[in-house]
Amino acid sequence: MREIVILIPDIDVHQNVEIDVRINGKKQTLKYRVELVSWEGCCDKESDRVTVLKKKIADYDKDWQLMEIGMPANNQIPLVFRKKLD
């Protein structure tokens, strides 16, 4: 799938973003979700953080696919998931 970058306003964690697009005149709704993974107080080593991320991704709802792992900040890292198309 090709990518188009669309800037959206800041959203709260666990909110969904729905984007309606038309491809060759056919309308599709793409759904995205941002999840923050926090490792505050649980991970002293970087390898522990990787383990936490792997588990979160592996255990995530299978109807959603990982699209992006964001930049870590304040002992958290954002994960962006997109709902799989039917």
ZIDAJO-V175883 format. One record per residue. RES is the residue in one small letter. PSI is psi in radians with two decimals (* if undefined). OMEGA is omega in radians with two decimals (* if undefined). Layout:
BEGIN
RES_PSI_OMEGA / RES_PSI_OMEGA
END
This chain:
BEGIN
m_2.39_3.08 / r_2.82_-3.09 / e_2.52_2.99 / i_2.28_3.13 / v_2.17_3.11 / i_2.12_3.10 / l_2.28_3.11 / i_2.75_3.11 / p_2.80_3.09 / d_2.45_3.11 / i_2.80_3.07 / d_2.75_3.11 / v_2.59_3.09 / h_0.33_3.02 / q_2.64_3.10 / n_2.58_3.04 / v_2.23_3.08 / e_2.27_-3.14 / i_2.14_3.08 / d_2.23_3.11 / v_2.72_3.03 / r_2.18_3.10 / i_2.00_-3.05 / n_0.69_3.09 / g_-0.14_-3.13 / k_2.17_-3.10 / k_2.36_3.02 / q_2.55_3.04 / t_2.11_3.10 / l_2.31_-3.10 / k_2.30_-3.14 / y_2.68_3.12 / r_2.39_3.08 / v_2.22_3.09 / e_2.38_3.05 / l_2.25_3.05 / v_2.17_-3.12 / s_2.37_3.06 / w_0.34_3.11 / e_2.16_3.09 / g_-0.06_-3.11 / c_-0.35_-3.00 / c_1.99_3.11 / d_-0.53_-3.08 / k_2.68_3.11 / e_-0.63_3.14 / s_-0.58_3.08 / d_-0.65_3.12 / r_-0.71_3.10 / v_-0.73_3.12 / t_-0.76_3.11 / v_-0.79_3.12 / l_-0.80_3.14 / k_-0.74_-3.13 / k_-0.78_3.13 / k_-0.78_-3.12 / i_-0.78_-3.12 / a_-0.61_-3.09 / d_-0.02_-3.05 / y_2.70_3.11 / d_2.16_-3.06 / k_-0.18_3.06 / d_-0.12_-3.11 / w_2.49_3.10 / q_2.51_3.13 / l_2.26_3.13 / m_-0.61_-3.05 / e_2.50_2.96 / i_2.07_-3.06 / g_-3.06_3.13 / m_2.31_3.10 / p_2.51_3.07 / a_2.42_3.07 / n_0.82_3.12 / n_0.44_3.10 / q_2.76_3.06 / i_2.28_-3.14 / p_2.45_3.03 / l_2.32_3.12 / v_2.17_3.11 / f_2.61_3.04 / r_2.37_3.10 / k_2.30_3.14 / k_2.48_3.13 / l_2.55_3.12 / d_*_*
END
